[in-house]
Amino acid sequence: MCTISWLHQPDGYTLFCNRDEKKTRLPASPPVLNASDGTQYLAPVDGNHGGTWIAVNEFGLTLCLLNGKPRPAGSRSRGLLLPEWIASSDAASVLGAFTRANLSVYSPFTAVVLEPGRPALVLRWDGAKRSSLDDGEACMPLTSSSFDAAGAQVHRRMEFRRLLAQTGRLDNQLLRVFHSSHGSALGPLSACMHREDAETVSFTRVTVDAQAIRMDYSPSAPCKRVPSTHYEMTRVAACLSL
């Protein structure tokens, strides 16, 4: 359960992510610098299964995952896919890994892949078949909800369009306000989600530019204005295969 939005900028982009979870789940660990096949990446760590829902690597590639239907007993945690794929230097490599992966052991999910200078790649697994969208810009903002997936998408996109019409421009400030918003009422359908058994449990902002990669992480709903912890690493150029 998440809400994801992004904005492309010269030499990079900014991505925002609200993570919604049930209150019975263990809290996630703050982002750590890790490595996969020699590639450094930043990612928080899921408290229950050890995977992650968002990661950015040293090449400026970000992966962010939204769960579909609830995970049945015995299936593999979807968050374990991102540490496997984050060694990729570009979105095309992630698409290749997605195409080759045995997804039968995973419940449905949607993933967005961002890299500087290219439209978002959106990957979907519905439990029976996989699909991909090379230009996923029209999908923004992406949403998920175990309570009412269709209702949450409609409600959050309406609030996004209302804010955009109000300001007249799409920028980082608008996206920050959107992720903190409750729309007409605080509740299960709002971008900053609150219900009796679940809520938005963290807010992450990833910023990539020509020199650096930054992750700002707050272990709380963005409406609560809990200060973020800042993480940073130098962006490196991907090696081209000849």
Backbone as CSV, one residue per row, in Angstrom:
resi,resn,N_x,N_y,N_z,CA_x,CA_y,CA_z,C_x,C_y,C_z
1,MET,0.854,-1.181,0.000,0.000,0.000,0.000,0.884,1.223,0.000
2,CYS,0.761,2.030,-1.061,1.654,3.183,-1.200,1.018,4.228,-2.104
3,THR,1.618,5.411,-2.097,1.362,6.446,-3.089,2.719,6.947,-3.558
4,ILE,2.909,6.992,-4.879,4.189,7.387,-5.456,3.953,8.473,-6.494
5,SER,4.778,9.512,-6.464,4.748,10.548,-7.490,6.179,10.955,-7.813
6,TRP,6.367,11.629,-8.924,7.722,12.011,-9.321,7.686,13.197,-10.266
7,LEU,8.846,13.809,-10.426,9.009,14.966,-11.303,10.396,14.919,-11.908
8,HIS,10.469,14.940,-13.247,11.759,14.949,-13.929,12.346,16.362,-13.931
9,GLN,13.671,16.428,-13.818,14.411,17.681,-13.821,15.674,17.507,-14.663
10,PRO,16.349,18.586,-15.039,17.592,18.438,-15.793,18.583,17.536,-15.045
11,ASP,19.070,16.522,-15.721,20.066,15.584,-15.172,19.517,14.672,-14.084
12,GLY,18.215,14.673,-13.847,17.719,13.809,-12.783,16.222,13.897,-12.572
13,TYR,15.809,13.726,-11.316,14.394,13.701,-10.972,14.251,13.740,-9.458
14,THR,13.011,13.941,-9.010,12.648,13.782,-7.600,11.468,12.822,-7.518
15,LEU,11.545,11.878,-6.589,10.463,10.919,-6.390,10.012,10.978,-4.936
16,PHE,8.701,10.906,-4.727,8.108,10.926,-3.393,7.335,9.630,-3.175
17,CYS,7.425,9.076,-1.974,6.732,7.818,-1.679,6.164,7.817,-0.265
18,ASN,4.844,7.601,-0.150,4.195,7.298,1.125,4.049,5.785,1.216
19,ARG,4.483,5.216,2.316,4.278,3.783,2.536,3.164,3.585,3.554
20,ASP,2.135,2.836,3.183,1.009,2.542,4.066,1.102,1.089,4.503
21,GLU,0.939,0.843,5.794,1.022,-0.528,6.305,0.077,-0.716,7.483
22,LYS,-0.241,-1.975,7.752,-1.040,-2.298,8.930,-0.225,-2.038,10.197
23,LYS,-0.911,-1.664,11.256,-0.241,-1.305,12.505,0.353,-2.516,13.217
24,THR,-0.023,-3.717,12.786,0.516,-4.927,13.398,1.905,-5.286,12.855
25,ARG,2.326,-4.666,11.760,3.628,-4.989,11.182,4.752,-4.356,12.004
26,LEU,5.901,-4.994,11.976,7.074,-4.431,12.653,7.537,-3.173,11.933
27,PRO,8.070,-2.215,12.648,8.566,-1.000,11.983,9.774,-1.312,11.100
28,ALA,9.902,-0.559,10.031,11.053,-0.714,9.140,12.285,-0.087,9.780
29,SER,13.453,-0.542,9.334,14.716,0.084,9.741,15.016,1.241,8.797
30,PRO,15.664,2.298,9.274,16.004,3.437,8.413,16.904,3.005,7.266
31,PRO,17.001,3.823,6.224,17.852,3.484,5.080,19.290,3.176,5.486
32,VAL,19.873,2.225,4.778,21.283,1.878,4.960,21.928,1.804,3.585
33,LEU,23.237,2.032,3.555,24.005,1.873,2.325,24.406,0.410,2.219
34,ASN,24.003,-0.214,1.137,24.263,-1.631,0.940,24.834,-1.831,-0.452
35,ALA,25.086,-3.083,-0.835,25.609,-3.378,-2.167,24.974,-4.642,-2.711
36,SER,24.723,-4.639,-4.015,24.203,-5.797,-4.721,25.040,-5.999,-5.977
37,ASP,25.740,-7.134,-6.067,26.637,-7.405,-7.200,27.605,-6.255,-7.447
38,GLY,28.102,-5.681,-6.366,29.085,-4.612,-6.470,28.510,-3.227,-6.668
39,THR,27.189,-3.110,-6.785,26.532,-1.811,-6.974,26.006,-1.298,-5.642
40,GLN,26.399,-0.106,-5.256,25.926,0.472,-3.998,24.512,1.019,-4.164
41,TYR,23.736,0.883,-3.093,22.386,1.446,-3.118,21.943,1.816,-1.706
42,LEU,20.997,2.732,-1.645,20.372,3.158,-0.398,18.950,2.604,-0.349
43,ALA,18.565,2.057,0.810,17.208,1.542,0.953,16.872,1.330,2.417
44,PRO,15.645,1.658,2.824,15.168,1.222,4.146,14.928,-0.280,4.104
45,VAL,14.778,-0.898,5.273,14.639,-2.354,5.345,13.328,-2.719,6.041
46,ASP,12.525,-3.535,5.379,11.251,-3.983,5.931,11.475,-4.762,7.224
47,GLY,10.665,-4.468,8.237,10.855,-5.094,9.541,10.434,-6.544,9.610
48,ASN,9.529,-6.973,8.740,9.020,-8.346,8.790,9.786,-9.328,7.917
49,HIS,10.192,-8.878,6.727,10.752,-9.829,5.769,12.145,-9.457,5.270
50,GLY,12.643,-8.282,5.633,14.011,-7.928,5.289,14.218,-7.359,3.904
51,GLY,13.170,-7.251,3.101,13.307,-6.635,1.788,13.120,-5.132,1.873
52,THR,12.676,-4.519,0.793,12.419,-3.082,0.803,11.363,-2.746,-0.235
53,TRP,10.776,-1.573,-0.106,9.784,-1.102,-1.066,10.347,0.027,-1.929
54,ILE,11.523,0.564,-1.561,12.118,1.641,-2.342,13.636,1.576,-2.215
55,ALA,14.321,1.773,-3.330,15.791,1.728,-3.338,16.299,2.596,-4.469
56,VAL,17.440,3.253,-4.245,18.097,4.039,-5.290,19.568,3.637,-5.310
57,ASN,20.114,3.421,-6.508,21.507,2.987,-6.583,22.448,4.103,-7.036
58,GLU,23.735,3.797,-7.081,24.762,4.798,-7.368,24.691,5.356,-8.781
59,PHE,23.956,4.687,-9.677,23.785,5.183,-11.041,22.611,6.162,-11.152
60,GLY,21.890,6.351,-10.056,20.725,7.235,-10.082,19.458,6.537,-10.515
61,LEU,19.415,5.211,-10.413,18.246,4.412,-10.761,17.444,4.128,-9.496
62,THR,16.152,4.434,-9.526,15.276,4.180,-8.386,14.237,3.123,-8.741
63,LEU,14.028,2.197,-7.815,12.955,1.210,-7.907,11.996,1.435,-6.747
64,CYS,10.711,1.426,-7.034,9.716,1.592,-5.974,8.560,0.644,-6.261
65,LEU,8.118,-0.076,-5.228,7.151,-1.151,-5.414,5.879,-0.901,-4.619
66,LEU,4.742,-1.158,-5.267,3.437,-1.087,-4.621,2.831,-2.482,-4.626
67,ASN,2.347,-2.935,-3.483,1.715,-4.240,-3.396,0.337,-4.220,-4.035
68,GLY,-0.037,-5.372,-4.605,-1.388,-5.549,-5.104,-2.218,-6.245,-4.041
69,LYS,-2.759,-7.417,-4.361,-3.567,-8.157,-3.400,-2.703,-8.596,-2.217
70,PRO,-3.301,-8.772,-1.031,-2.538,-9.209,0.146,-1.765,-10.489,-0.127
71,ARG,-0.631,-10.636,0.542,0.267,-11.768,0.332,-0.261,-13.002,1.061
72,PRO,-0.575,-14.096,0.337,-1.032,-15.319,1.008,0.115,-16.027,1.710
73,ALA,-0.214,-16.848,2.678,0.811,-17.604,3.400,1.584,-18.489,2.424
74,GLY,2.901,-18.501,2.591,3.736,-19.337,1.753,4.326,-18.647,0.554
75,SER,3.799,-17.486,0.165,4.371,-16.759,-0.968,5.598,-15.973,-0.517
76,ARG,6.464,-15.662,-1.463,7.693,-14.939,-1.156,7.395,-13.443,-1.070
77,SER,8.041,-12.759,-0.144,7.818,-11.326,0.017,8.233,-10.569,-1.242
78,ARG,7.354,-9.709,-1.720,7.633,-8.938,-2.931,8.793,-7.980,-2.739
79,GLY,9.010,-7.549,-1.509,10.091,-6.625,-1.230,11.471,-7.210,-1.440
80,LEU,11.559,-8.536,-1.577,12.854,-9.182,-1.816,13.292,-9.050,-3.272
81,LEU,12.383,-8.624,-4.154,12.742,-8.437,-5.558,13.671,-7.241,-5.757
82,LEU,13.431,-6.157,-5.023,14.198,-4.933,-5.264,15.685,-5.086,-4.999
83,PRO,16.119,-5.724,-3.890,17.565,-5.926,-3.711,18.192,-6.762,-4.827
84,GLU,17.386,-7.626,-5.464,17.905,-8.427,-6.575,18.060,-7.593,-7.842
85,TRP,17.169,-6.641,-8.049,17.152,-5.865,-9.295,17.928,-4.552,-9.221
86,ILE,18.272,-4.108,-8.033,18.853,-2.772,-7.883,20.302,-2.689,-8.374
87,ALA,20.923,-3.812,-8.696,22.272,-3.776,-9.286,22.239,-3.287,-10.728
88,SER,21.059,-3.176,-11.318,20.925,-2.751,-12.715,21.393,-1.316,-12.906
89,SER,22.027,-1.052,-14.048,22.518,0.300,-14.330,21.488,1.147,-15.054
90,ASP,20.456,0.525,-15.608,19.433,1.294,-16.325,18.105,0.534,-16.296
91,ALA,17.044,1.233,-16.743,15.710,0.653,-16.703,15.581,-0.556,-17.620
92,ALA,16.299,-0.544,-18.750,16.239,-1.684,-19.673,16.730,-2.964,-19.000
93,SER,17.736,-2.843,-18.146,18.252,-4.011,-17.428,17.234,-4.518,-16.406
94,VAL,16.527,-3.592,-15.751,15.477,-4.001,-14.812,14.367,-4.726,-15.565
95,LEU,13.998,-4.196,-16.737,12.963,-4.853,-17.540,13.385,-6.270,-17.906
96,GLY,14.655,-6.453,-18.243,15.151,-7.790,-18.547,15.043,-8.726,-17.363
97,ALA,15.406,-8.227,-16.168,15.308,-9.042,-14.955,13.856,-9.387,-14.643
98,PHE,12.969,-8.416,-14.824,11.530,-8.621,-14.606,10.995,-9.679,-15.570
99,THR,11.434,-9.635,-16.812,10.962,-10.576,-17.833,11.435,-12.000,-17.542
100,ARG,12.651,-12.126,-17.012,13.223,-13.446,-16.754,12.792,-14.051,-15.421
101,ALA,12.344,-13.229,-14.496,12.074,-13.687,-13.133,10.910,-14.684,-13.077
102,ASN,11.016,-15.624,-12.157,9.905,-16.525,-11.857,8.982,-15.809,-10.875
103,LEU,7.930,-15.225,-11.389,7.043,-14.416,-10.554,5.902,-15.223,-9.942
104,SER,5.838,-16.496,-10.240,4.728,-17.319,-9.742,4.708,-17.417,-8.224
105,VAL,5.847,-17.158,-7.576,5.922,-17.261,-6.115,5.590,-15.926,-5.435
106,TYR,5.229,-14.918,-6.227,4.927,-13.597,-5.685,3.466,-13.230,-5.910
107,SER,2.907,-12.490,-4.973,1.578,-11.917,-5.146,1.667,-10.724,-6.098
108,PRO,0.534,-10.231,-6.616,0.538,-9.120,-7.568,1.233,-7.868,-7.025
109,PHE,1.847,-7.132,-7.939,2.505,-5.882,-7.576,2.622,-4.985,-8.800
110,THR,2.895,-3.720,-8.526,3.272,-2.743,-9.540,4.583,-2.127,-9.099
111,ALA,5.503,-1.946,-10.034,6.781,-1.311,-9.713,7.033,-0.194,-10.708
112,VAL,7.618,0.896,-10.223,8.037,1.983,-11.102,9.557,2.057,-11.071
113,VAL,10.150,2.275,-12.245,11.596,2.378,-12.390,11.893,3.757,-12.976
114,LEU,12.711,4.528,-12.280,13.082,5.860,-12.752,14.579,5.931,-12.972
115,GLU,14.977,6.539,-14.090,16.370,6.854,-14.349,16.418,8.230,-14.997
116,PRO,17.521,8.969,-14.830,17.604,10.317,-15.393,17.440,10.325,-16.909
117,GLY,16.663,11.297,-17.384,16.562,11.522,-18.815,15.612,10.621,-19.575
118,ARG,14.843,9.763,-18.876,13.932,8.848,-19.560,12.586,8.806,-18.833
119,PRO,11.517,8.526,-19.570,10.210,8.379,-18.910,10.230,7.214,-17.926
120,ALA,9.315,7.251,-16.994,9.195,6.162,-16.011,8.815,4.863,-16.701
121,LEU,9.419,3.770,-16.250,9.047,2.425,-16.676,8.142,1.840,-15.595
122,VAL,6.969,1.374,-15.985,6.030,0.791,-15.029,5.889,-0.701,-15.333
123,LEU,6.097,-1.530,-14.314,6.027,-2.981,-14.435,4.859,-3.490,-13.599
124,ARG,4.097,-4.418,-14.159,2.947,-4.960,-13.435,2.940,-6.486,-13.502
125,TRP,2.624,-7.098,-12.360,2.403,-8.546,-12.267,1.058,-8.726,-11.596
126,ASP,0.111,-9.378,-12.301,-1.242,-9.507,-11.750,-1.501,-10.870,-11.122
127,GLY,-0.438,-11.681,-10.991,-0.572,-13.005,-10.432,-0.656,-14.089,-11.479
128,ALA,-0.908,-13.669,-12.750,-0.993,-14.634,-13.850,-0.148,-14.212,-15.046
129,LYS,-0.078,-12.909,-15.283,0.708,-12.427,-16.408,1.412,-11.124,-16.026
130,ARG,2.496,-10.845,-16.736,3.279,-9.629,-16.515,3.097,-8.682,-17.693
131,SER,3.239,-7.384,-17.422,3.162,-6.380,-18.469,4.085,-5.224,-18.113
132,SER,4.430,-4.444,-19.126,5.301,-3.292,-18.890,4.847,-2.128,-19.744
133,LEU,5.103,-0.923,-19.264,4.770,0.312,-19.966,6.019,1.169,-20.016
134,ASP,6.567,1.359,-21.224,7.830,2.083,-21.372,7.719,3.556,-21.019
135,ASP,6.565,4.150,-21.262,6.334,5.549,-20.924,5.182,5.612,-19.942
136,GLY,5.532,5.559,-18.655,4.518,5.497,-17.608,4.177,6.830,-16.984
137,GLU,4.506,7.932,-17.677,4.274,9.254,-17.076,2.797,9.507,-16.781
138,ALA,1.916,8.998,-17.652,0.486,9.229,-17.442,-0.061,8.469,-16.242
139,CYS,0.715,7.511,-15.722,0.283,6.728,-14.551,0.481,7.479,-13.244
140,MET,1.225,8.577,-13.281,1.573,9.314,-12.063,0.400,10.189,-11.615
141,PRO,0.012,10.126,-10.311,0.600,9.344,-9.229,0.111,7.897,-9.239
142,LEU,0.993,6.990,-8.835,0.639,5.586,-8.669,0.129,5.368,-7.248
143,THR,-0.881,4.530,-7.101,-1.459,4.284,-5.777,-1.771,2.798,-5.601
144,SER,-1.864,2.388,-4.350,-2.353,1.045,-4.030,-3.057,1.102,-2.684
145,SER,-3.967,0.159,-2.474,-4.697,0.094,-1.210,-5.301,-1.292,-1.049
146,SER,-5.117,-1.911,0.119,-5.748,-3.199,0.401,-7.190,-3.013,0.856
147,PHE,-7.578,-1.783,1.167,-8.916,-1.467,1.651,-9.882,-1.279,0.477
148,ASP,-9.496,-0.420,-0.484,-10.324,-0.122,-1.651,-9.400,0.445,-2.717
149,ALA,-8.811,-0.443,-3.524,-7.800,-0.019,-4.487,-8.356,0.983,-5.498
150,ALA,-9.526,0.675,-6.056,-10.114,1.568,-7.058,-10.522,2.900,-6.435
151,GLY,-11.133,2.842,-5.258,-11.560,4.064,-4.588,-10.394,4.948,-4.208
152,ALA,-9.309,4.348,-3.717,-8.128,5.117,-3.343,-7.514,5.788,-4.560
153,GLN,-7.453,5.077,-5.677,-6.881,5.665,-6.883,-7.691,6.867,-7.343
154,VAL,-9.010,6.724,-7.377,-9.873,7.825,-7.804,-9.734,9.014,-6.856
155,HIS,-9.800,8.752,-5.557,-9.752,9.817,-4.555,-8.420,10.562,-4.614
156,ARG,-7.318,9.832,-4.673,-6.003,10.465,-4.640,-5.706,11.218,-5.925
157,ARG,-6.131,10.682,-7.054,-5.897,11.397,-8.307,-6.766,12.643,-8.415
158,MET,-7.969,12.584,-7.870,-8.805,13.788,-7.835,-8.152,14.872,-6.993
159,GLU,-7.585,14.493,-5.843,-6.907,15.465,-4.991,-5.662,16.018,-5.689
160,PHE,-4.935,15.160,-6.389,-3.766,15.612,-7.141,-4.172,16.638,-8.200
161,ARG,-5.226,16.341,-8.954,-5.677,17.278,-9.993,-6.187,18.574,-9.384
162,ARG,-6.835,18.486,-8.220,-7.320,19.706,-7.557,-6.150,20.601,-7.171
163,LEU,-5.117,20.020,-6.597,-3.948,20.804,-6.203,-3.239,21.389,-7.413
164,LEU,-3.167,20.605,-8.488,-2.512,21.094,-9.703,-3.293,22.259,-10.310
165,ALA,-4.610,22.154,-10.330,-5.433,23.245,-10.850,-5.311,24.492,-9.971
166,GLN,-5.157,24.277,-8.688,-5.058,25.387,-7.730,-3.754,26.158,-7.898
167,THR,-2.654,25.439,-8.108,-1.337,26.091,-8.206,-0.955,26.443,-9.638
168,GLY,-1.460,25.665,-10.591,-1.154,25.934,-11.990,0.195,25.437,-12.450
169,ARG,0.917,24.718,-11.593,2.224,24.199,-12.015,2.569,22.947,-11.200
170,LEU,3.264,22.048,-11.879,3.724,20.830,-11.234,5.153,21.036,-10.779
171,ASP,5.367,21.015,-9.467,6.715,21.177,-8.929,6.848,20.352,-7.656
172,ASN,8.037,20.376,-7.080,8.292,19.566,-5.884,7.405,19.975,-4.714
173,GLN,7.132,21.265,-4.589,6.298,21.730,-3.491,4.888,21.168,-3.598
174,LEU,4.331,21.136,-4.813,2.993,20.575,-4.990,2.973,19.096,-4.608
175,LEU,3.997,18.345,-5.030,4.033,16.918,-4.709,4.187,16.697,-3.211
176,ARG,4.964,17.538,-2.561,5.107,17.430,-1.098,3.775,17.683,-0.399
177,VAL,3.040,18.685,-0.857,1.724,18.969,-0.284,0.760,17.815,-0.559
178,PHE,0.805,17.279,-1.766,-0.070,16.157,-2.117,0.151,14.968,-1.196
179,HIS,1.400,14.628,-0.925,1.682,13.461,-0.088,1.292,13.685,1.373
180,SER,1.115,14.932,1.771,0.683,15.246,3.134,-0.826,15.437,3.233
181,SER,-1.509,15.364,2.102,-2.909,15.783,2.056,-3.876,14.680,2.480
182,HIS,-5.036,15.129,2.949,-6.127,14.233,3.324,-7.348,14.453,2.444
183,GLY,-7.238,15.350,1.456,-8.376,15.624,0.590,-9.535,16.199,1.379
184,SER,-10.720,15.709,1.117,-11.907,16.223,1.802,-11.992,15.752,3.253
185,ALA,-11.306,14.636,3.566,-11.354,14.123,4.936,-10.224,13.146,5.172
186,LEU,-9.664,13.197,6.376,-8.658,12.224,6.797,-9.305,10.849,6.826
187,GLY,-8.679,9.853,6.162,-9.297,8.547,6.142,-8.552,7.544,5.295
188,PRO,-9.192,6.425,4.939,-8.518,5.319,4.264,-8.208,5.576,2.792
189,LEU,-8.823,6.593,2.176,-8.627,6.838,0.758,-7.652,7.970,0.472
190,SER,-7.280,8.732,1.489,-6.419,9.896,1.274,-4.982,9.481,1.019
191,ALA,-4.232,10.369,0.352,-2.823,10.092,0.041,-2.030,9.871,1.325
192,CYS,-2.246,10.734,2.302,-1.701,10.510,3.644,-2.795,9.751,4.395
193,MET,-2.629,8.438,4.477,-3.730,7.539,4.820,-3.785,7.242,6.316
194,HIS,-5.020,7.230,6.838,-5.236,6.907,8.251,-6.525,6.101,8.378
195,ARG,-6.418,4.912,8.981,-7.605,4.156,9.344,-7.301,3.404,10.638
196,GLU,-8.290,2.743,11.185,-8.149,2.137,12.504,-7.041,1.096,12.560
197,ASP,-6.898,0.298,11.505,-5.939,-0.801,11.538,-4.668,-0.554,10.731
198,ALA,-4.599,0.588,10.019,-3.444,0.855,9.158,-3.296,2.359,8.954
199,GLU,-2.111,2.758,8.503,-1.863,4.175,8.253,-0.593,4.338,7.420
200,THR,-0.362,5.558,6.960,0.910,5.873,6.322,1.990,5.848,7.393
201,VAL,2.988,4.985,7.215,3.989,4.776,8.262,5.339,5.423,7.948
202,SER,5.528,5.858,6.692,6.790,6.533,6.380,6.632,7.365,5.122
203,PHE,7.540,8.329,4.993,7.584,9.207,3.821,9.032,9.278,3.351
204,THR,9.241,9.022,2.056,10.587,9.021,1.488,10.637,9.945,0.287
205,ARG,11.712,10.716,0.223,11.962,11.563,-0.948,13.334,11.203,-1.503
206,VAL,13.385,10.861,-2.797,14.644,10.568,-3.482,14.911,11.686,-4.479
207,THR,16.104,12.261,-4.419,16.498,13.313,-5.347,17.779,12.899,-6.060
208,VAL,17.745,12.934,-7.376,18.912,12.587,-8.190,19.249,13.769,-9.080
209,ASP,20.520,14.205,-9.056,20.986,15.216,-9.997,22.294,14.747,-10.620
210,ALA,22.993,15.621,-11.304,24.186,15.210,-12.052,25.303,14.715,-11.148
211,GLN,25.368,15.221,-9.911,26.478,14.877,-9.022,26.126,13.913,-7.898
212,ALA,24.913,14.006,-7.393,24.619,13.305,-6.138,23.258,12.629,-6.156
213,ILE,23.115,11.681,-5.233,21.869,10.957,-4.995,21.528,11.154,-3.523
214,ARG,20.312,11.602,-3.259,19.912,11.901,-1.875,18.615,11.175,-1.543
215,MET,18.557,10.679,-0.330,17.333,10.056,0.178,17.017,10.693,1.523
216,ASP,15.827,11.263,1.632,15.337,11.819,2.893,14.197,10.936,3.367
217,TYR,14.311,10.439,4.599,13.390,9.422,5.098,12.830,9.827,6.453
218,SER,11.505,9.801,6.555,10.827,10.081,7.820,9.978,8.872,8.198
219,PRO,10.161,8.311,9.414,9.425,7.106,9.823,8.042,7.436,10.369
220,SER,7.290,8.226,9.622,5.979,8.650,10.094,5.182,9.204,8.920
221,ALA,3.898,9.388,9.124,3.065,10.012,8.096,3.536,11.443,7.852
222,PRO,3.575,11.894,6.591,4.089,13.240,6.304,3.286,14.363,6.933
223,CYS,1.999,14.123,7.246,1.196,15.175,7.876,1.671,15.482,9.293
224,LYS,2.427,14.551,9.895,2.892,14.747,11.266,4.178,15.565,11.343
225,ARG,4.793,15.812,10.178,5.978,16.673,10.091,7.127,16.198,10.974
226,VAL,7.297,14.886,11.079,8.447,14.349,11.800,9.697,14.594,10.956
227,PRO,10.747,15.172,11.522,11.944,15.497,10.728,12.502,14.273,10.005
228,SER,12.972,14.499,8.786,13.570,13.433,7.986,15.048,13.292,8.305
229,THR,15.558,12.087,8.107,17.001,11.841,8.166,17.527,11.846,6.740
230,HIS,18.664,12.495,6.532,19.213,12.696,5.187,20.356,11.725,4.919
231,TYR,20.310,11.104,3.754,21.360,10.187,3.310,21.812,10.626,1.926
232,GLU,23.089,10.412,1.627,23.602,10.905,0.346,24.750,10.028,-0.141
233,MET,24.837,9.866,-1.453,25.997,9.220,-2.058,26.276,9.876,-3.407
234,THR,27.509,9.735,-3.871,27.916,10.330,-5.132,27.359,9.518,-6.292
235,ARG,26.862,10.207,-7.293,26.375,9.523,-8.482,27.552,9.170,-9.389
236,VAL,27.566,7.953,-9.907,28.626,7.511,-10.802,28.039,7.188,-12.163
237,ALA,28.860,7.268,-13.187,28.405,6.976,-14.542,28.355,5.471,-14.758
238,ALA,27.322,5.017,-15.414,27.204,3.597,-15.727,28.164,3.226,-16.844
239,CYS,28.769,2.060,-16.758,29.657,1.582,-17.811,28.844,1.079,-18.975
240,LEU,29.222,1.449,-20.166,28.505,1.023,-21.370,29.123,-0.252,-21.910
241,SER,28.295,-1.204,-22.272,28.776,-2.450,-22.864,29.008,-2.234,-24.369
242,LEU,30.142,-2.696,-24.863,30.479,-2.539,-26.285,30.144,-3.822,-27.034
